[in-house]
Amino acid sequence: MADLFWLSDGQWAVIAPHLPTNQPGARRVDDRRVISGIVHVLRSGCRWRDCPPEYGPHTTVYNRFHRWSRRGFWRAMLAALAEAGWVAETAALDSTHVKAHRSAHGGKGGPRRRPSAARAAAPPRRSTSSRTSLGAPRSSTSRRAAPAT
């Protein structure tokens, strides 16, 4: 695949000294491959599950990102790279690439209608008024049908 992201040798030489060492647990797989996978997912906006297999299992890529995020590794690396002059300390997001779930526009159940203060203070209606009763009051005789002649 031509659209895969891979860290260059120069980029890796800058990042490698900041990687955590002597971590408990099983021996880690190739860090360069996994970090390239993390950057690919973050740049492309795809789901972790859709991470190409060239970067390794998607669970490994996600777990490494999540664990290092909890430990503050990414912040420390950004601070170290900013101090060395490789990146800026701040970044801007282009909102055209920010994704939200399709139901993220409202809360549970959607927007609620709230009655106005006057309507909330008024006693509850006993029945629903018809459209004709909203106009001028009519006499009771005007509703009766005219007698047939």
C-alpha positions in Angstrom: 0.0 0.0 0.0 1.4 3.3 -1.0 -0.6 5.4 1.4 0.9 3.9 4.6 2.8 6.2 6.9 6.3 5.1 8.0 8.6 7.1 10.3 11.8 8.1 8.5 15.3 7.2 9.9 15.7 10.9 11.0 12.4 11.0 12.8 13.0 7.6 14.5 16.5 8.8 15.7 14.8 11.7 17.5 11.9 9.7 19.0 13.7 6.5 20.0 15.6 8.0 23.0 12.3 9.1 24.6 10.6 5.7 24.5 9.9 4.0 27.8 12.3 1.2 28.7 12.3 -1.5 31.4 8.5 -1.9 31.2 7.0 -4.9 33.0 5.3 -7.6 31.0 6.1 -9.3 27.7 8.8 -8.0 25.4 7.4 -5.4 23.1 7.2 -5.8 19.4 8.9 -3.4 17.0 8.1 0.1 18.4 8.8 1.9 15.1 6.2 -0.2 13.3 3.6 0.3 16.1 4.2 4.1 16.4 3.9 4.4 12.6 0.6 2.6 12.9 -0.6 5.0 15.6 0.4 8.0 13.5 -1.4 6.5 10.5 -4.7 6.0 12.4 -4.5 9.5 13.9 -3.7 11.1 10.5 -6.3 9.2 8.5 -9.1 9.2 11.0 -9.9 5.5 10.6 -11.0 3.2 13.3 -8.4 1.3 15.2 -9.9 -1.9 13.9 -9.3 -0.7 10.3 -5.5 -0.2 10.9 -3.7 -1.9 8.1 -2.0 -5.2 9.1 1.4 -4.0 8.0 1.6 -2.1 11.3 0.8 -5.3 13.3 -2.4 -6.4 15.1 -4.8 -3.5 15.5 -5.2 -4.4 19.2 -1.5 -4.0 19.8 -1.5 -0.6 18.1 -4.5 0.6 20.1 -3.3 -0.9 23.4 0.1 0.8 23.0 -1.5 4.2 22.3 -4.0 3.9 25.1 -1.5 2.7 27.8 1.1 5.4 26.8 -1.7 8.0 26.9 -2.6 7.1 30.4 1.0 7.2 31.5 1.5 10.7 29.9 4.1 9.4 27.5 2.8 11.4 24.5 2.8 14.7 26.5 6.4 14.0 27.7 7.5 13.2 24.1 5.8 16.4 22.7 7.5 18.5 25.4 10.9 16.9 24.7 10.5 17.4 20.9 9.4 21.0 21.4 12.4 21.7 23.6 14.7 20.3 21.0 13.0 22.5 18.4 11.5 19.7 16.3 7.8 20.6 16.8 5.9 23.5 18.2 4.4 23.3 21.7 0.9 24.0 20.4 -1.0 22.8 17.4 -4.2 23.7 15.6 -6.9 21.3 14.5 -8.7 21.8 11.2 -12.3 21.3 12.0 -13.0 19.7 8.7 -11.3 16.6 10.0 -12.9 16.4 13.4 -15.5 13.6 13.4 -18.4 13.1 15.6 -20.9 10.2 16.0 -24.0 10.7 13.9 -26.1 11.0 17.1 -23.8 13.5 18.8 -25.9 16.6 17.8 -28.3 16.3 20.8 -28.7 14.7 24.2 -30.7 11.6 24.9 -34.1 11.9 23.4 -33.4 15.0 21.5 -34.2 18.6 22.5 -37.0 19.1 25.0 -39.7 21.7 24.6 -40.2 23.7 27.8 -43.4 25.7 28.4 -43.1 29.5 28.8 -43.3 31.0 32.2 -46.9 32.2 31.6 -48.1 28.8 30.4 -46.3 27.0 33.3 -48.0 29.2 35.8 -51.5 28.9 34.3 -53.7 26.1 35.5 -53.7 23.0 33.3 -56.3 22.9 30.5 -59.2 20.6 31.0 -59.7 19.9 27.3 -58.2 20.8 24.0 -59.6 23.9 22.4 -60.6 23.7 18.8 -59.3 26.0 16.1 -62.6 27.8 15.7 -62.8 28.7 19.4 -59.6 30.6 19.2 -61.3 33.4 17.2 -64.1 35.7 18.3 -66.8 34.1 20.5 -69.8 32.8 18.6 -73.3 32.4 19.8 -74.7 28.9 20.3 -77.2 29.4 17.5 -74.6 29.9 14.8 -73.4 26.4 15.2 -76.7 24.8 14.6 -77.6 23.9 11.1 -80.4 26.0 9.4 -83.7 24.2 9.4 -84.6 22.6 6.1 -87.4 24.3 4.3 
